Amino acid sequence: MEAMNKRVYGILGISSIMANWNADFSGFPKTTSDGTVFGSDKALKYPMKRMWENEGKKVLYIKSMKLEADKKKAEEVNLVPRSLKERYELIFQVKDLKDCKDSGLILKNLFQAVDVKNFGATFAESGCNISITGAVQIGQGLNRYEECEAEEQQILSPFRDATKTTEEKGEAKNSTLGSKIVTKEAHYFYPFVINPLAYKEYVELRVTEGYTEEDYQMFKQTSLVSTTAFATNAKVGCENEFAMFVETEADLYLPNLSEYITFEKTEGKNRIGLTCAELLDEVRDRIQKIEIYYNPYTTEIGGEQIEGAKYFNILTRKEV
């Protein structure tokens, strides 16, 4: 199978309704210095990795746990995260990475991991220092909904905190109090680009076949549903609401398309506006395909008409 001979530019849109898509260490949604709410690329990649892992594919850079006896107290067994070395040994069935002196074999294994094949890797373990720039590069997702505000909800635990005491009874009488921070509504739009030539050197080393059409189609299908499928407590309410894929010639270079998008609420529906029609028309003869996915039940696409673009229901994948 040969490497894909085209570049892909696009946008992935995530809606967050009474949820917290990407929090900082304070628990509030991440913001830039001017207060703009945004989501990191890691927040978008994580649900994709979880989906791939659930499908039985090899995923290297994801947290996994193990039970480990305490070195000082043998009778104590702790739940701890695996190290990168341990994760590598687990998914590639390697007894001890230290015994492997073949960097070519390690590279071949790394490219077998679907997250590495897409997003690249920094692998510095057991004297082997490898840095792979991913074929898929995802930028930061800015919230385009101006009325976005964070809300803090108080939560009452069903249990008292036995570590706290009162003067009268010697122990706490009330349940502990916690909080949950959400945004009432936010709409994040991430730019991405796929450059198969990122792996040209590794193809020449014969450690990978390169980034293939099959790799792209797997990324594409996962990027359309993984956020909706990922339903943790904080992420319930986060959904894939928009996607745009522009397939071009391998040597065409376009700017971040997420800069050409607007969001506003109209009566009854959300309105996502696209302002990149003029840009794309200028290079129309070098564009192979344009696909736009959205939820027609909640959203309408506005702005300039993009010549040759096909529109699909993001839920059913049927053409609209």
Secondary structure as the mmCIF struct_conf table of DSSP 4:
data_model
#
loop_
_struct_conf.conf_type_id
_struct_conf.id
_struct_conf.beg_label_comp_id
_struct_conf.beg_label_asym_id
_struct_conf.beg_label_seq_id
_struct_conf.end_label_comp_id
_struct_conf.end_label_asym_id
_struct_conf.end_label_seq_id
HELX_LH_PP_P HELX_LH_PP_P1 GLU A 2 MET A 4
BEND BEND1 LYS A 6 LYS A 6
STRN STRN1 ARG A 7 ALA A 19
BEND BEND2 TRP A 21 ASN A 22
STRN STRN2 ALA A 23 ALA A 23
TURN_TY1_P TURN_TY1_P1 PHE A 25 SER A 26
BEND BEND3 GLY A 27 PHE A 28
STRN STRN3 PRO A 29 PRO A 29
HELX_LH_PP_P HELX_LH_PP_P2 LYS A 30 LYS A 30
STRN STRN4 THR A 31 THR A 31
TURN_TY1_P TURN_TY1_P2 SER A 33 ASP A 34
STRN STRN5 VAL A 37 VAL A 37
STRN STRN6 PHE A 38 GLY A 39
HELX_RH_AL_P HELX_RH_AL_P1 ASP A 41 ASN A 54
TURN_TY1_P TURN_TY1_P3 GLU A 55 GLY A 56
BEND BEND4 TYR A 61 ILE A 62
STRN STRN7 MET A 65 ALA A 69
BEND BEND5 LYS A 71 LYS A 72
TURN_TY1_P TURN_TY1_P4 ALA A 74 GLU A 75
STRN STRN8 VAL A 77 PRO A 81
HELX_LH_PP_P HELX_LH_PP_P3 ARG A 82 SER A 83
HELX_RH_AL_P HELX_RH_AL_P2 LEU A 84 ILE A 91
TURN_TY1_P TURN_TY1_P5 PHE A 92 GLN A 93
BEND BEND6 LYS A 95 LYS A 95
HELX_RH_3T_P HELX_RH_3T_P1 LEU A 97 ASP A 99
HELX_RH_AL_P HELX_RH_AL_P3 SER A 103 GLN A 112
BEND BEND7 ALA A 113 ALA A 113
HELX_RH_AL_P HELX_RH_AL_P4 VAL A 114 PHE A 119
STRN STRN9 GLY A 120 GLU A 125
TURN_TY1_P TURN_TY1_P6 SER A 126 GLY A 127
STRN STRN10 CYS A 128 THR A 133
BEND BEND8 ALA A 135 ALA A 135
STRN STRN11 VAL A 136 ILE A 138
STRN STRN12 GLY A 141 ASN A 143
TURN_TY1_P TURN_TY1_P7 GLU A 146 GLU A 147
STRN STRN13 ALA A 150 ARG A 160
TURN_TY1_P TURN_TY1_P8 ALA A 162 THR A 163
TURN_TY1_P TURN_TY1_P9 GLU A 167 LYS A 169
BEND BEND9 GLY A 170 GLU A 171
BEND BEND10 ASN A 174 ASN A 174
STRN STRN14 SER A 175 ILE A 194
HELX_RH_3T_P HELX_RH_3T_P2 PRO A 196 TYR A 199
HELX_RH_AL_P HELX_RH_AL_P5 LYS A 200 GLU A 204
TURN_TY1_P TURN_TY1_P10 LEU A 205 ARG A 206
BEND BEND11 VAL A 207 VAL A 207
BEND BEND12 TYR A 211 TYR A 211
HELX_RH_AL_P HELX_RH_AL_P6 GLU A 213 ALA A 229
TURN_TY1_P TURN_TY1_P11 ASN A 233 GLY A 237
STRN STRN15 CYS A 238 THR A 248
TURN_TY1_P TURN_TY1_P12 ALA A 250 ASP A 251
HELX_RH_3T_P HELX_RH_3T_P3 LEU A 257 TYR A 260
STRN STRN16 ILE A 261 LYS A 265
BEND BEND13 GLU A 267 LYS A 269
STRN STRN17 ASN A 270 LEU A 274
HELX_RH_AL_P HELX_RH_AL_P7 ALA A 277 GLU A 282
TURN_TY1_P TURN_TY1_P13 VAL A 283 VAL A 283
HELX_RH_3T_P HELX_RH_3T_P4 ARG A 284 ARG A 286
STRN STRN18 ILE A 287 TYR A 294
TURN_TY1_P TURN_TY1_P14 PRO A 296 THR A 298
STRN STRN19 THR A 299 GLY A 303
BEND BEND14 GLU A 304 GLU A 304
HELX_LH_PP_P HELX_LH_PP_P4 GLN A 305 ILE A 306
TURN_TY1_P TURN_TY1_P15 GLU A 307 GLY A 308
STRN STRN20 LYS A 310 ASN A 313
TURN_TY1_P TURN_TY1_P16 ILE A 314 THR A 316
STRN STRN21 GLU A 319 GLU A 319
#
